[in-house]
């Protein structure tokens, strides 16, 4: 028997809420924002006339923004979300950032690179990953993560050495700064003094 699209969406929201509420990865502010948004989405879907008459296009429109986080994040929570979706027989297509990385040899967003670097040691042992990717692919993902880290620290060190951020590299510099701040990897490559100096260079940048 074919699933009702609205029932699928509402069940997806329930799964979202449970995983977010129990998450050890999200801070309280992020949890509140995500739960508020899912509550808004649920009210929107259940109070409009379209209700159970959602067609395929309307369903995609109603769920695309809601699913944005789960389609463009890398974490144990994300894998748990999609595994639970699958276990409940919900037919919502996933945009897999790891599959994109394998095809393009890079991550499409810096946030994905950050998530991959933070959680890969744990993720690569999960059944959700080992079932989805071959050993060769898992090894390749690890290489992409390492290359991403090396490229980003290379940009930061070059700017530090030149005491300047080229205009063409300003946005990339900001991404690199976010990467190392959120992964806690500055100490691996730079002294506290160097990090502070780099920060001053960034703040004194003139466009």
C-alpha positions in Angstrom: 0.0 0.0 0.0 1.4 3.4 -1.0 2.3 5.8 1.8 0.3 9.0 2.1 2.6 11.9 1.4 1.3 14.0 4.2 1.6 11.2 6.7 5.2 10.7 5.5 6.0 14.4 6.1 4.4 14.4 9.6 6.2 11.2 10.6 9.5 12.8 9.3 8.8 15.8 11.5 8.4 13.5 14.5 11.7 11.8 13.8 13.3 15.2 13.4 12.0 16.4 16.7 13.1 13.3 18.6 16.7 13.3 17.2 17.1 17.0 17.7 15.8 16.9 21.3 18.2 14.0 22.2 21.2 15.3 20.3 24.5 15.6 22.0 25.9 17.5 19.1 23.6 20.5 18.9 23.7 23.3 21.4 20.5 24.5 23.1 20.0 27.5 20.8 20.2 25.4 17.7 17.8 22.9 19.2 15.2 25.6 20.0 15.5 27.1 16.5 15.1 23.7 14.8 12.2 22.6 16.9 10.5 25.9 16.4 10.9 25.5 12.7 9.5 22.0 12.6 6.5 23.1 14.7 5.9 25.9 12.2 6.1 23.5 9.3 3.7 21.0 10.9 1.2 23.8 11.5 1.5 25.0 7.9 0.9 21.5 6.5 -2.0 20.6 8.8 -3.9 23.9 8.6 -3.9 24.5 4.8 -6.6 23.2 2.6 -4.2 21.1 0.5 -3.9 18.7 3.5 -4.0 15.2 2.3 -4.4 16.3 -1.3 -0.7 17.2 -1.5 0.6 16.3 -5.0 4.3 15.4 -5.7 5.3 19.0 -6.5 3.6 20.4 -3.4 5.1 17.8 -1.2 8.6 18.6 -2.4 8.0 22.3 -1.9 6.7 21.8 1.6 9.6 19.6 2.7 12.6 20.9 0.8 13.3 23.8 3.2 12.5 21.6 6.2 14.9 18.9 5.1 17.7 21.4 4.2 19.6 20.7 7.4 19.5 17.0 7.0 20.5 17.1 3.4 23.4 19.5 3.9 25.0 18.3 7.2 27.4 15.6 8.2 27.2 14.1 11.6 26.1 11.0 13.5 22.7 12.7 14.0 22.3 13.1 10.3 23.0 9.4 9.7 20.6 8.5 12.5 17.9 10.7 10.9 18.2 9.0 7.5 18.4 5.5 8.9 15.3 6.1 10.9 13.5 7.5 7.8 14.5 4.4 5.9 13.4 2.1 8.8 10.0 3.7 8.8 9.5 3.1 5.1 9.3 6.8 4.3 10.1 7.5 0.7 12.0 10.8 0.9 15.1 11.1 -1.3 18.3 12.0 0.4 21.0 14.3 -1.1 24.0 12.5 0.1 27.0 14.9 0.7 29.5 12.0 0.8 28.3 10.8 -2.6 28.8 14.3 -4.0 32.2 14.5 -2.5 33.2 11.2 -4.1 31.9 12.4 -7.5 33.5 15.9 -7.4 36.5 15.1 -5.1 35.4 17.9 -2.7 32.7 19.0 -0.3 30.1 21.4 -1.8 30.0 23.6 1.4 32.5 24.4 4.1 29.9 23.3 6.7 30.1 19.8 5.2 33.9 19.8 5.4 33.7 20.8 9.0 31.2 18.1 9.8 33.3 15.5 8.0 36.5 16.5 9.8 34.8 16.5 13.2 33.0 13.2 13.0 34.7 11.0 10.4 36.5 8.8 12.9 33.1 7.9 14.3 31.1 7.9 11.2 33.3 5.6 9.1 32.6 2.8 11.6 28.8 3.2 11.5 26.8 0.5 9.7 25.0 3.3 7.9 28.3 4.2 6.2 29.8 0.8 5.8 26.6 -0.5 4.1 26.4 2.5 1.8 30.1 2.7 0.7 32.8 0.3 -0.2 36.1 0.1 1.6 37.7 1.9 -1.3 35.1 4.7 -1.2 35.5 5.1 2.6 39.2 5.4 2.2 38.7 7.9 -0.6 36.4 10.0 1.6 39.2 10.0 4.3 41.6 11.3 1.6 39.2 14.1 0.6 38.9 15.2 4.2 42.6 15.3 4.6 43.1 17.2 1.4 40.4 19.7 2.4 42.2 20.3 5.7 45.6 20.7 4.0 44.4 23.1 1.4 42.7 25.3 4.0 45.7 25.5 6.4 47.8 26.3 3.3 45.7 29.4 2.6 45.8 30.6 6.2 49.6 30.1 6.5 50.2 31.9 3.2 48.2 34.9 4.4 50.0 34.8 7.7 53.4 34.8 6.0 52.5 37.7 3.7 50.7 39.6 6.5 47.9 40.1 4.0 44.7 38.6 2.6 44.4 39.0 -1.1 41.0 40.3 -2.1 40.4 37.3 -4.3 40.9 35.1 -1.2 38.9 37.0 1.3 35.7 34.8 1.3 37.9 31.6 1.2 39.9 32.9 4.1 36.6 33.3 6.1 35.6 29.8 5.3 39.1 28.5 6.4 38.8 30.4 9.6 35.4 28.9 10.3 36.8 25.4 9.5 39.6 25.6 12.0 37.6 27.3 14.6 34.8 24.7 14.5 37.1 21.7 14.3 39.5 22.9 17.0 42.5 22.3 14.8 44.3 25.6 15.0 46.5 24.3 17.8 47.6 21.5 15.4 49.2 24.0 13.1 49.7 27.3 14.8 50.7 28.8 18.1 48.2 31.0 19.9 50.3 34.0 19.0 50.1 33.2 15.3 46.3 32.7 15.5 45.9 36.0 17.1 48.1 37.7 14.5 46.1 36.1 11.8 42.9 37.3 13.4 44.2 40.9 13.4 45.2 40.6 9.8 41.6 39.5 9.0 40.0 42.3 11.0 42.2 44.9 9.4 41.4 43.8 5.9 40.3 46.7 3.7 38.1 45.9 0.7 
